[in-house]
Amino acid sequence: MKIAYIGQKGIPAAFGGVEYHVQELAQRLIKRGHEVTVYVRNWYTDPGLKYYKGIRLIHTPTIRTKHFDAFMHSLTSSLHALFQDYDIIHFHALGPSVFCWLPGISGKRVVVTVHGLDWKRSKWGSLAKAFLKFTERTAIHLPDKTIAVSRAQKAYFEDKYAKNVVYIPNGVNIPAAPAAPESIKKKYGLRGRDYLLWMGRLTPEKRVEWLIEAFKHVNPNHKLVIAGGSSATADYVKKLNVLARNDKRIIFTGYVTGKEKHELLSNALLFVLPSCLEGLPIVLLEAMSHGLVCLASDIPPHREVISEGADGFLFQSATFADLLKKISRLAGGSKELKSIGENARKKVAVEYNWDEIVKATELVYYNLIHNK
């Protein structure tokens, strides 16, 4: 099959769950004999890069602003795709789905994957939220098939729109072995199991401020590593830096990839994800794949992944006091917690396996092409 992806910022993935998702799908589909094209943005992907691991990269124009970047890139990519001989056009995220009808004009099969209810994100103003809420309808009614990355999303869309939605989750690669704390020791003074870790995009729904405030009450010998950067959220990032400015134990690394990311995930004492809104966070799956003990808010996507007390821990999402109580207890560390991390690693290896996810996605494509 000839398959194209629209909506992601680009690959190779430097940050962003959608970007990692598309990269994993695309490179596995290439190995399975398909031709894959990914539409990319010049500010994210090197303009001179035309292929990545056999995946064709098409650079289409955009306007790099908070409100127009995804909109314009999805429009120009969709117009380009309209005149190509793809069998499947696969859009990612709600906003880009508003243009998914364009390639359909020429008879191409169109799929949309919803990664989250973007209109709920507090970084958007009222007009942007209204537009993104409208795109729920385009994501459901315009494509030939809609995919949700969590069971909670699938239930939400089917209940609201009475249309069948396919559940195919995000996946994770299980590391072959943990990495010793070499570069992070030199760069940040981290020795291993002496820090708490948060990783992702610094956006308000991640509630990193809760983590910073809670951290101030834990063992003074620990450090807190916040590994991530802005996502058109400069004011929020500034707020976090103000909260942390008098505490030298709090380390902002910016976005991390490769060896540094692997080392951070291999050597943390505890991974904390206090978000009030998520789709199905790949970073949580990554932390669990490294055998980390994870503490997350008890929002539906996290409850899908973590079984309380068996392979991780949950706190009451609306209650800061519960976060503080549980983070204080878990940050103390104990040998008993090692089995929790191992259970987490085993769980994601079975339930969030990329190879199985690619096969399920490929089946959606085949069924559309053959009208099943």
VEXFINU-125024 format. One record per residue: residue in one letter; x, y, z of N, C-alpha, C in turn. Coordinates in steps of 0.2 Angstrom, whole numbers, padded with zeros to 4 digits, always signed. Layout:
! residues N
aXYZXYZXYZ
...
This chain:
! residues 372
m+0004-0006+0000+0000+0000+0000+0004+0006+0000
k+0002+0012-0003+0005+0018-0002+0001+0022+0003
i+0005+0024+0008+0001+0027+0014+0005+0034+0016
a+0001+0039+0017+0003+0045+0019+0001+0048+0026
y+0005+0051+0030+0003+0054+0036+0003+0061+0036
i-0002+0064+0039-0003+0072+0040-0005+0073+0047
g-0003+0079+0049-0005+0081+0056+0001+0082+0061
q+0006+0077+0060+0011+0078+0065+0016+0083+0063
k+0020+0085+0067+0025+0091+0066+0031+0088+0061
g+0033+0082+0062+0038+0079+0058+0041+0073+0061
i+0046+0070+0058+0050+0065+0060+0057+0066+0057
p+0063+0064+0061+0063+0060+0067+0060+0064+0073
a+0057+0060+0077+0054+0063+0083+0059+0066+0088
a+0058+0072+0089+0062+0075+0095+0058+0076+0101
f+0052+0078+0100+0047+0078+0106+0040+0078+0103
g+0035+0076+0107+0028+0076+0105+0026+0068+0104
g+0021+0067+0108+0018+0060+0107+0016+0058+0100
v+0012+0062+0097+0010+0061+0090+0016+0059+0086
e+0021+0063+0086+0027+0062+0082+0030+0055+0083
y+0031+0053+0089+0034+0047+0091+0029+0041+0088
h+0022+0042+0089+0018+0037+0087+0018+0036+0079
v+0018+0042+0075+0019+0041+0068+0026+0038+0066
q+0031+0040+0069+0037+0037+0068+0038+0030+0068
e+0035+0027+0074+0035+0020+0075+0030+0016+0070
l+0025+0019+0069+0020+0016+0063+0024+0016+0057
a+0026+0022+0055+0029+0022+0048+0035+0018+0047
q+0040+0017+0052+0046+0013+0050+0044+0006+0050
r+0039+0004+0054+0037-0003+0054+0033-0005+0048
l+0029+0000+0045+0026-0002+0039+0030-0002+0033
i+0036+0002+0033+0041+0001+0028+0044-0006+0028
k+0045-0008+0034+0048-0015+0035+0043-0021+0032
r+0037-0019+0033+0032-0024+0030+0030-0023+0023
g+0034-0019+0019+0034-0019+0012+0029-0013+0009
h+0027-0009+0013+0023-0003+0011+0027+0003+0009
e+0024+0008+0005+0027+0014+0004+0024+0019+0009
v+0028+0023+0012+0026+0028+0017+0029+0035+0016
t+0024+0039+0016+0026+0046+0016+0024+0050+0022
v+0028+0054+0025+0026+0058+0031+0027+0066+0029
y+0022+0070+0030+0022+0077+0029+0025+0080+0035
v+0030+0084+0034+0034+0087+0039+0034+0095+0039
r+0036+0098+0044+0037+0105+0045+0044+0107+0045
n+0046+0112+0041+0053+0114+0041+0056+0116+0048
w+0052+0119+0052+0055+0121+0058+0056+0115+0063
y+0053+0109+0062+0054+0103+0066+0059+0098+0063
t+0058+0097+0056+0062+0092+0053+0067+0096+0048
d+0073+0094+0048+0079+0097+0044+0076+0098+0037
p+0076+0104+0034+0073+0105+0027+0077+0101+0022
g+0083+0099+0023+0087+0095+0018+0086+0088+0019
l+0082+0086+0024+0081+0078+0024+0075+0076+0020
k+0076+0072+0016+0070+0070+0011+0068+0062+0013
y+0072+0059+0016+0071+0052+0018+0073+0050+0025
y+0070+0046+0029+0072+0044+0035+0070+0037+0036
k+0075+0033+0037+0074+0026+0037+0069+0023+0032
g+0070+0025+0026+0066+0023+0021+0059+0026+0020
i+0057+0031+0024+0051+0035+0024+0052+0041+0020
r+0048+0042+0015+0049+0048+0011+0046+0054+0015
l+0049+0060+0016+0047+0066+0019+0046+0071+0014
i+0040+0074+0015+0037+0079+0011+0037+0086+0015
h+0040+0091+0013+0040+0097+0017+0035+0102+0014
t+0030+0103+0017+0025+0108+0015+0025+0114+0019
p+0023+0120+0016+0023+0126+0020+0018+0127+0026
t+0020+0131+0030+0016+0132+0036+0017+0140+0038
i+0014+0142+0043+0015+0148+0047+0016+0147+0054
r+0022+0147+0056+0024+0145+0063+0022+0150+0068
t+0015+0150+0070+0013+0153+0076+0008+0148+0080
k+0007+0150+0086+0003+0146+0090-0004+0143+0087
h-0007+0148+0083-0014+0146+0081-0014+0144+0074
f-0009+0145+0070-0009+0144+0063-0005+0138+0060
d+0000+0136+0064+0005+0131+0062+0002+0125+0060
a-0002+0121+0064-0005+0115+0063-0010+0116+0057
f-0014+0121+0058-0019+0123+0053-0017+0123+0046
m-0012+0128+0045-0009+0129+0038-0005+0123+0036
h-0001+0119+0040+0003+0114+0037-0002+0108+0035
s-0008+0107+0039-0012+0102+0037-0016+0104+0031
l-0017+0110+0030-0020+0112+0023-0016+0111+0017
t-0010+0113+0018-0005+0113+0012-0003+0105+0011
s-0003+0102+0016-0001+0094+0015-0007+0091+0012
s-0013+0093+0014-0019+0089+0011-0020+0091+0004
l-0018+0097+0002-0019+0099-0005-0014+0095-0009
h-0008+0095-0006-0003+0091-0010-0005+0084-0011
a-0007+0081-0005-0009+0074-0005-0015+0072-0010
l-0019+0077-0011-0025+0077-0016-0023+0074-0023
f-0017+0076-0025-0014+0075-0032-0009+0069-0032
q-0008+0065-0026-0004+0060-0026-0008+0053-0027
d-0004+0048-0028-0007+0041-0029-0007+0037-0023
y-0009+0040-0017-0009+0036-0011-0015+0032-0011
d-0015+0026-0007-0021+0022-0006-0024+0024+0001
i-0020+0026+0006-0023+0028+0012-0019+0035+0014
i-0024+0040+0017-0021+0046+0020-0023+0045+0027
h-0018+0046+0031-0020+0045+0039-0018+0051+0042
f-0023+0055+0045-0023+0061+0048-0022+0060+0056
h-0018+0064+0059-0017+0063+0067-0019+0069+0070
a-0023+0069+0075-0026+0074+0080-0032+0077+0077
l-0036+0080+0082-0042+0083+0080-0042+0089+0075
g-0037+0094+0076-0037+0100+0072-0036+0098+0064
p-0031+0094+0063-0029+0092+0056-0035+0089+0052
s-0039+0086+0056-0045+0082+0053-0050+0086+0049
v-0050+0093+0050-0054+0097+0047-0053+0097+0040
f-0047+0095+0037-0046+0095+0030-0046+0088+0027
c-0048+0083+0031-0047+0076+0029-0052+0074+0023
w-0057+0079+0022-0061+0078+0016-0058+0079+0009
l-0052+0083+0010-0049+0085+0003-0046+0079-0001
p-0042+0075+0002-0040+0069-0001-0045+0064-0004
g-0051+0064+0000-0056+0060-0001-0059+0062-0008
i-0058+0068-0010-0061+0070-0017-0059+0065-0022
s-0053+0063-0022-0050+0059-0028-0051+0052-0026
g-0055+0050-0021-0056+0043-0020-0052+0039-0015
k-0047+0043-0012-0043+0040-0007-0046+0038-0001
r-0044+0033+0002-0047+0031+0009-0043+0035+0014
v-0048+0038+0019-0045+0042+0024-0046+0040+0031
v-0041+0040+0035-0042+0038+0042-0040+0044+0047
v-0043+0044+0052-0041+0049+0057-0040+0046+0064
t-0034+0047+0067-0032+0045+0074-0033+0051+0079
v-0037+0050+0084-0038+0055+0089-0034+0054+0095
h-0029+0058+0096-0024+0057+0102-0026+0060+0108
g-0031+0065+0108-0034+0068+0114-0039+0073+0112
l-0043+0075+0117-0048+0080+0116-0045+0087+0117
d-0042+0090+0112-0037+0096+0112-0041+0102+0114
w-0048+0102+0113-0051+0108+0115-0051+0109+0123
k-0050+0104+0126-0049+0105+0134-0043+0108+0136
r-0038+0108+0132-0032+0111+0134-0032+0118+0136
s-0030+0120+0141-0031+0127+0144-0026+0132+0140
k-0021+0130+0136-0017+0135+0133-0021+0138+0127
w-0027+0136+0125-0031+0138+0120-0036+0144+0122
g-0037+0149+0118-0042+0154+0120-0049+0151+0118
s-0054+0155+0119-0061+0153+0117-0062+0152+0110
l-0059+0156+0105-0060+0154+0098-0057+0148+0096
a-0051+0147+0098-0047+0141+0096-0051+0135+0099
k-0053+0135+0105-0057+0130+0109-0063+0128+0105
a-0067+0133+0103-0073+0132+0099-0071+0128+0092
f-0066+0131+0089-0064+0127+0083-0062+0120+0084
l-0058+0119+0089-0056+0112+0090-0062+0107+0093
k-0066+0110+0096-0072+0106+0098-0076+0105+0092
f-0077+0109+0087-0080+0108+0080-0076+0102+0077
t-0070+0102+0077-0066+0096+0074-0067+0089+0077
e-0070+0089+0082-0073+0082+0085-0077+0079+0079
r-0082+0084+0077-0087+0081+0072-0083+0079+0065
t-0078+0083+0063-0075+0081+0057-0071+0075+0058
a-0068+0074+0064-0064+0068+0065-0069+0062+0065
i-0075+0062+0067-0079+0057+0067-0083+0056+0060
h-0086+0061+0057-0090+0061+0052-0087+0061+0045
l-0081+0064+0044-0078+0064+0038-0074+0059+0035
p-0070+0055+0040-0065+0050+0037-0069+0043+0036
d-0066+0039+0033-0069+0032+0032-0068+0028+0038
k-0063+0030+0043-0063+0026+0049-0059+0031+0054
t-0062+0031+0060-0059+0034+0066-0056+0030+0071
i-0050+0031+0073-0046+0027+0078-0045+0032+0084
a-0046+0029+0090-0045+0032+0097-0039+0028+0100
v-0035+0032+0104-0029+0029+0107-0031+0026+0114
s-0037+0028+0116-0038+0025+0123-0046+0023+0123
r-0047+0018+0127-0054+0015+0128-0059+0021+0130
a-0056+0025+0134-0060+0031+0137-0063+0035+0131
q-0058+0037+0126-0060+0041+0120-0065+0037+0116
k-0063+0031+0115-0068+0027+0111-0075+0027+0114
a-0076+0026+0120-0082+0026+0123-0085+0033+0123
y-0081+0038+0123-0084+0045+0123-0087+0047+0116
f-0083+0045+0111-0085+0046+0104-0091+0042+0102
e-0091+0036+0104-0097+0032+0102-0103+0034+0106
d-0103+0036+0112-0109+0038+0116-0111+0044+0113
k-0107+0049+0111-0109+0056+0109-0111+0056+0102
y-0108+0052+0097-0110+0052+0090-0113+0046+0087
a-0113+0041+0091-0117+0034+0089-0113+0032+0083
k-0107+0032+0082-0103+0030+0077-0097+0025+0079
n-0096+0020+0076-0091+0015+0078-0084+0018+0077
v-0080+0017+0083-0073+0020+0083-0069+0014+0085
v-0063+0013+0081-0058+0008+0083-0053+0010+0088
y-0052+0006+0093-0047+0007+0098-0041+0004+0096
i-0036+0008+0095-0029+0005+0094-0024+0010+0098
p-0021+0008+0104-0017+0012+0108-0011+0014+0106
n-0008+0019+0109-0001+0020+0108+0004+0014+0110
g+0010+0014+0108+0014+0008+0110+0021+0011+0113
v+0025+0006+0115+0031+0007+0118+0036+0002+0116
n+0043+0004+0115+0048-0001+0114+0051-0002+0121
i+0052-0009+0122+0055-0011+0129+0063-0010+0128
p+0066-0007+0132+0074-0006+0131+0077-0013+0133
a+0082-0014+0129+0086-0020+0130+0089-0021+0137
a+0092-0015+0140+0095-0015+0146+0095-0008+0149
p+0095-0007+0155+0096+0000+0158+0102+0003+0156
a+0102+0010+0156+0109+0014+0155+0111+0017+0161
a+0118+0016+0162+0121+0019+0168+0121+0026+0168
p+0121+0030+0174+0120+0037+0174+0127+0040+0172
e+0129+0041+0166+0135+0043+0164+0135+0051+0162
s+0131+0052+0157+0130+0059+0154+0126+0063+0159
i+0121+0060+0163+0117+0064+0167+0121+0066+0174
k+0126+0062+0175+0130+0063+0181+0135+0069+0180
k+0138+0069+0174+0142+0074+0172+0138+0081+0171
k+0132+0081+0168+0129+0087+0166+0124+0089+0172
y+0121+0085+0176+0117+0087+0181+0119+0085+0188
g+0124+0081+0189+0126+0078+0196+0121+0073+0198
l+0118+0069+0194+0113+0064+0196+0117+0057+0196
r+0116+0054+0202+0120+0048+0203+0116+0041+0201
g+0109+0042+0201+0105+0037+0200+0101+0035+0207
r+0094+0035+0206+0089+0034+0211+0090+0039+0217
d+0092+0045+0214+0092+0051+0219+0088+0057+0216
y+0083+0055+0211+0079+0060+0209+0072+0058+0207
l+0067+0062+0207+0061+0061+0204+0061+0064+0197
l+0057+0061+0193+0057+0063+0185+0050+0064+0183
w+0050+0070+0179+0044+0072+0175+0046+0073+0168
m+0043+0071+0163+0045+0071+0156+0039+0073+0151
g+0040+0077+0147+0034+0079+0142+0034+0086+0140
r+0029+0089+0137+0028+0096+0135+0026+0100+0141
l+0029+0105+0142+0027+0110+0147+0020+0114+0146
t+0015+0111+0147+0008+0114+0145+0004+0114+0152
p-0001+0118+0153-0004+0119+0159-0008+0113+0161
e-0011+0109+0157-0014+0103+0159-0010+0097+0162
k-0003+0098+0161+0002+0093+0164+0002+0095+0171
r+0001+0100+0174+0001+0102+0181+0008+0101+0184
v+0013+0103+0181+0019+0103+0183+0020+0107+0190
e+0016+0112+0190+0017+0116+0196+0015+0112+0203
w+0010+0108+0202+0008+0103+0207+0014+0099+0210
l+0018+0096+0205+0024+0092+0206+0029+0096+0210
i+0030+0102+0207+0035+0107+0211+0033+0108+0218
e+0027+0110+0219+0025+0111+0226+0025+0105+0230
a+0023+0100+0228+0024+0093+0232+0031+0091+0233
f+0035+0092+0228+0042+0090+0229+0046+0094+0235
k+0044+0100+0236+0047+0104+0241+0046+0101+0248
h+0042+0096+0249+0040+0093+0255+0043+0086+0256
v+0047+0084+0251+0050+0077+0251+0057+0077+0253
n+0060+0072+0254+0067+0071+0256+0072+0076+0253
p+0075+0080+0257+0079+0086+0254+0085+0084+0251
n+0087+0077+0251+0093+0075+0247+0091+0073+0240
h+0085+0073+0239+0082+0071+0232+0082+0077+0227
k+0083+0076+0221+0082+0081+0216+0076+0080+0212
l+0073+0085+0208+0068+0084+0204+0070+0086+0197
v+0069+0082+0192+0071+0083+0185+0065+0084+0181
i+0064+0090+0178+0059+0092+0173+0061+0092+0166
a+0060+0086+0163+0063+0086+0156+0058+0087+0151
g+0058+0093+0148+0053+0095+0143+0054+0103+0141
g+0050+0105+0137+0050+0112+0135+0044+0115+0133
s+0044+0121+0131+0037+0124+0129+0034+0121+0123
s+0027+0122+0123+0023+0120+0117+0019+0126+0116
a+0021+0132+0114+0018+0138+0113+0015+0140+0120
t+0019+0139+0125+0016+0140+0132+0022+0144+0136
a+0025+0149+0133+0030+0153+0136+0028+0155+0143
d+0022+0158+0144+0020+0161+0150+0020+0155+0156
y+0018+0149+0154+0017+0144+0159+0024+0142+0161
v+0029+0141+0156+0036+0139+0157+0039+0144+0162
k+0037+0151+0161+0040+0156+0165+0037+0155+0172
k+0031+0154+0173+0028+0153+0179+0031+0147+0183
l+0033+0142+0180+0036+0136+0183+0043+0138+0185
n+0047+0142+0181+0054+0144+0183+0053+0148+0189
v+0048+0152+0190+0048+0157+0196+0046+0152+0202
l+0042+0147+0201+0041+0143+0207+0047+0139+0209
a+0051+0138+0205+0057+0134+0206+0064+0138+0207
r+0063+0144+0207+0070+0148+0206+0074+0148+0213
n+0071+0147+0219+0074+0147+0225+0076+0140+0227
d+0075+0135+0223+0077+0128+0225+0082+0125+0219
k+0088+0124+0221+0093+0122+0217+0093+0115+0215
r+0088+0111+0219+0087+0104+0218+0083+0103+0212
i+0079+0108+0209+0075+0107+0204+0079+0109+0197
i+0079+0104+0193+0083+0104+0186+0078+0104+0180
f+0079+0109+0176+0075+0110+0170+0080+0108+0164
t+0079+0102+0161+0084+0100+0156+0082+0102+0149
g+0076+0105+0148+0073+0106+0141+0071+0099+0138
y+0070+0098+0132+0068+0092+0129+0074+0088+0128
v+0073+0081+0130+0079+0076+0129+0077+0071+0124
t+0082+0068+0121+0082+0063+0117+0088+0058+0118
g+0087+0052+0114+0093+0048+0114+0096+0046+0120
k+0102+0046+0121+0106+0043+0127+0104+0046+0133
e+0103+0053+0133+0101+0057+0139+0094+0055+0142
k+0090+0054+0137+0083+0052+0139+0083+0045+0142
h+0087+0041+0139+0087+0034+0141+0090+0033+0148
e+0095+0037+0149+0098+0037+0156+0094+0040+0161
l+0090+0045+0159+0085+0048+0164+0080+0043+0166
l+0077+0040+0161+0072+0035+0162+0075+0029+0166
s+0081+0027+0165+0084+0021+0168+0085+0022+0175
n+0086+0028+0178+0089+0029+0184+0085+0033+0189
a+0079+0035+0187+0075+0039+0192+0072+0034+0198
l+0071+0038+0203+0068+0034+0209+0061+0033+0208
l+0058+0039+0205+0050+0039+0204+0049+0043+0198
f+0044+0041+0194+0041+0045+0189+0034+0047+0191
v+0033+0054+0190+0027+0057+0192+0023+0060+0186
l+0017+0059+0185+0013+0062+0180+0007+0065+0183
p+0006+0071+0185+0001+0074+0188-0005+0077+0184
s-0005+0075+0177-0009+0078+0172-0016+0078+0174
c-0020+0083+0172-0028+0083+0173-0031+0081+0166
l-0027+0081+0161-0029+0079+0154-0024+0075+0150
e-0025+0070+0147-0021+0066+0143-0025+0062+0138
g-0021+0060+0133-0024+0055+0128-0023+0048+0130
l-0017+0045+0128-0014+0040+0131-0007+0041+0131
p-0004+0044+0136+0003+0046+0136+0008+0041+0135
i+0012+0042+0129+0018+0038+0128+0023+0038+0133
v+0024+0044+0136+0029+0045+0141+0028+0040+0147
l+0022+0039+0149+0020+0035+0154+0022+0028+0152
l+0020+0026+0146+0022+0019+0144+0030+0018+0144
e+0033+0023+0142+0040+0023+0142+0043+0022+0149
a+0041+0026+0153+0043+0026+0160+0042+0019+0163
m+0036+0016+0162+0034+0009+0164+0039+0004+0160
s+0041+0005+0154+0045+0000+0150+0052+0000+0153
h+0054+0005+0157+0060+0005+0160+0060+0002+0167
g+0054+0000+0169+0054-0003+0176+0053+0002+0181
l+0051+0008+0180+0051+0014+0185+0044+0013+0189
v+0045+0015+0195+0038+0015+0199+0035+0022+0197
c+0029+0022+0195+0025+0028+0192+0020+0030+0197
l+0019+0036+0198+0013+0039+0201+0010+0044+0197
a+0003+0043+0195+0000+0047+0190-0007+0049+0193
s-0010+0054+0191-0017+0056+0192-0022+0050+0190
d-0027+0050+0193-0032+0044+0192-0037+0046+0186
i-0035+0050+0181-0039+0051+0176-0040+0045+0172
p-0045+0044+0168-0047+0038+0164-0041+0035+0160
p-0037+0039+0156-0032+0036+0152-0027+0033+0157
h-0025+0036+0162-0020+0033+0167-0023+0027+0170
r-0029+0027+0172-0032+0021+0175-0032+0015+0170
e-0032+0016+0164-0032+0011+0159-0025+0007+0159
v-0020+0011+0160-0013+0009+0160-0011+0006+0167
i-0012+0009+0172-0010+0007+0179-0015+0004+0183
s-0014-0002+0186-0018-0005+0191-0015-0003+0198
e-0019+0000+0202-0016+0003+0208-0013-0002+0212
g-0007-0001+0214-0004-0005+0219-0001-0011+0216
a-0002-0013+0210+0000-0019+0206+0006-0017+0202
d+0005-0012+0198+0011-0010+0193+0012-0003+0193
g+0009+0001+0198+0010+0008+0198+0005+0011+0203
f+0005+0017+0204+0001+0021+0209-0003+0027+0206
l-0009+0028+0209-0013+0033+0207-0015+0038+0213
f-0016+0044+0211-0018+0049+0216-0024+0052+0214
q-0028+0054+0218-0035+0058+0217-0033+0064+0213
s-0036+0064+0207-0033+0069+0202-0035+0076+0204
a-0041+0077+0208-0043+0084+0210-0040+0086+0217
t-0036+0082+0220-0034+0083+0227-0026+0083+0227
f-0024+0089+0228-0017+0090+0229-0014+0087+0235
a-0018+0087+0240-0016+0084+0246-0014+0076+0245
d-0018+0073+0241-0017+0066+0240-0011+0065+0236
l-0009+0069+0231-0003+0069+0228+0003+0070+0233
l+0002+0075+0237+0008+0076+0242+0009+0070+0246
k+0003+0067+0249+0004+0061+0253+0007+0055+0250
k+0005+0054+0244+0008+0048+0240+0015+0049+0237
i+0017+0055+0235+0023+0057+0233+0028+0056+0239
s+0026+0059+0245+0030+0058+0250+0032+0051+0252
r+0027+0047+0252+0028+0040+0254+0032+0036+0249
l+0031+0037+0242+0035+0034+0237+0042+0036+0236
a+0043+0042+0237+0049+0045+0237+0054+0043+0242
g+0051+0040+0247+0056+0037+0252+0059+0031+0250
g+0056+0027+0245+0059+0021+0242+0059+0015+0246
s+0059+0009+0243+0059+0003+0247+0060-0002+0242
k+0063-0008+0245+0064-0014+0240+0058-0017+0238
e+0053-0016+0241+0046-0019+0239+0044-0016+0233
l+0046-0009+0231+0044-0006+0225+0047-0008+0219
k+0052-0012+0220+0056-0015+0214+0051-0019+0210
s+0047-0023+0213+0043-0028+0210+0037-0024+0206
i+0035-0018+0209+0030-0014+0206+0033-0012+0199
g+0039-0010+0199+0042-0008+0192+0043-0013+0187
e+0044-0019+0190+0045-0025+0185+0038-0027+0183
n+0033-0027+0187+0026-0028+0184+0024-0023+0179
a+0026-0017+0180+0024-0012+0175+0028-0013+0168
r+0034-0015+0169+0038-0017+0162+0035-0023+0159
k+0033-0028+0162+0030-0034+0159+0023-0032+0156
k+0019-0028+0160+0013-0026+0157+0013-0022+0151
v+0017-0017+0150+0017-0013+0144+0020-0017+0138
a+0025-0022+0140+0028-0026+0135+0022-0030+0131
v+0017-0032+0135+0012-0037+0132+0006-0032+0129
e+0004-0027+0133-0002-0024+0131-0001-0018+0126
y+0005-0015+0126+0006-0009+0122+0012-0011+0117
n+0012-0016+0113+0017-0019+0109+0016-0015+0102
w+0022-0012+0100+0021-0008+0093+0020-0013+0088
d+0023-0019+0088+0022-0023+0082+0014-0025+0081
e+0011-0026+0087+0004-0028+0087+0000-0022+0085
i+0002-0016+0087-0002-0010+0085-0001-0009+0078
v+0004-0010+0075+0005-0009+0068+0001-0014+0064
k+0001-0020+0066-0004-0025+0063-0011-0023+0063
a-0013-0020+0069-0020-0018+0069-0022-0012+0065
t-0017-0008+0064-0018-0002+0060-0018-0004+0053
e-0013-0008+0051-0013-0011+0044-0020-0014+0042
l-0023-0018+0047-0029-0021+0046-0034-0016+0044
v-0034-0011+0048-0039-0005+0046-0038-0003+0039
y-0032-0002+0037-0031+0000+0030-0033-0005+0025
y-0032-0011+0026-0034-0017+0021-0041-0017+0021
n-0045-0017+0026-0052-0017+0026-0055-0011+0022
l-0052-0005+0023-0055+0000+0019-0054+0000+0012
i-0048-0003+0010-0046-0003+0003-0051-0009+0000
h-0052-0014+0003-0056-0020+0001-0063-0019+0003
n-0065-0013+0006-0072-0012+0007-0075-0017+0012
k-0072-0019+0017-0074-0024+0022-0077-0020+0028
